[in-house]
Amino acid sequence: MTVAVVILNWNGKDLLKQFLPSVTQFSTEANIYIADNASTDDSIDFLRNNYPEVKIIQNKKNGGYAKGYNDALKHLSEDILILLNSDIEVTKDWLKPILEVFSNDSKTAAVQPKILDFKNKSYFEYAGAAGGFIDKFGYPFCRGRIFETIEEDKGQYDDETEIFWASGACLAVKNTVFKEIGGFDEDFFAHQEEIDLCWRIKNLGYHIKYTGKSCVYHVGGATLNKMNPKKTFFNFRNSLFMLVKNLPKEKMRKIVLQRMVLDGIAGLKFLFQGDFGHFSAVLKAHAAFYANFSKMNKKRIEKTSKIKYFDVKSVVFEYFALKKSTYKNLI
């Protein structure tokens, strides 16, 4: 299999300077691309002067994560596309276990490695950890991370297993499948577009896998800190977008309504805590959802899969009411 490692960059010269060396050192079996989202710093000059072996794709504008990758990947021909955040340090032989998973199962369309915290390397990292899942209402959680509870890596997730979604921080996907489903939904702009992508992949009958034999270290929040109200807006709005697009028709409206009630409770919690920025972000997310409901509804595929997309009915209830703070306690 031919492999492309593609790093999306926007004014990230300092991140490239820090993390690109590990990628070039430990990814010799891959073609390495920097997809630049119309940066205004000197990222491109830095690359040309220091990494002539790295291929540069220059996007015409900053369309966020979704459009940035769609534009960059459309002309690539490698069998496996590995979408890698610019704030990730990879490790020796990190690609081999990922490629083995693809080789061992022809129905596997996407793979995620173990993602640990660059700043605290014995702990999992928020964005992906050891593989992602969602509950009935679309709230995401991971093996190794549920809401703000992060587990220490003690080898408990050193397995290879099927997951529901693979993190966009380090997402390996078959080129043919990525193009078959039309890539990322650009209306998401950023955040949870990888969950929507993986759900659509699942609906077509493919598998999403995790391998603990491959490990990378992620800074996280280098583009948008997880406590930023803008991220709250994207997460709440995009979760609703995702539910409308992918749920079976007979369940969609009821579950979306229930999710909106839960969002309202979260919004009130922000308000009572004095987090007015996050409270406003929830309101704006719902307003944007109302404005785009018809558009998202039209994106539904006629033949939605009947797969059971959740094993936990409400991760919110399990976590906050029953105090189940680890994946093994949930399942």
Salt bridges, closest charged atoms under 4 A:
ASP42 OD2 - LYS13 NZ 3.13
ASP71 OD2 - LYS67 NZ 3.19
ASP71 OD1 - LYS74 NZ 3.77
ASP87 OD1 - HIS218 NE2 3.03
GLU89 OE1 - LYS121 NZ 2.88
ASP93 OD1 - LYS96 NZ 3.54
ASP105 OD2 - HIS207 ND1 2.77
ASP105 OD2 - LYS209 NZ 3.19
GLU125 OE1 - HIS218 ND1 2.77
ASP153 OD2 - LYS114 NZ 3.04
ASP158 OD1 - LYS114 NZ 2.54
ASP159 OD1 - ARG143 NH2 2.69
GLU162 OE2 - LYS202 NZ 2.75
ASP185 OD2 - LYS245 NZ 2.77
ASP185 OD1 - LYS299 NZ 2.71
ASP187 OD1 - LYS295 NZ 3.01
ASP187 OD2 - LYS299 NZ 2.52
ASP196 OD2 - ARG200 NE 3.04
ASP196 OD2 - LYS245 NZ 2.98
GLU250 OE2 - LYS306 NZ 3.00
ASP263 OD1 - ARG259 NE 2.73
ASP263 OD2 - HIS286 NE2 2.98
GLU318 OE1 - LYS324 NZ 3.15
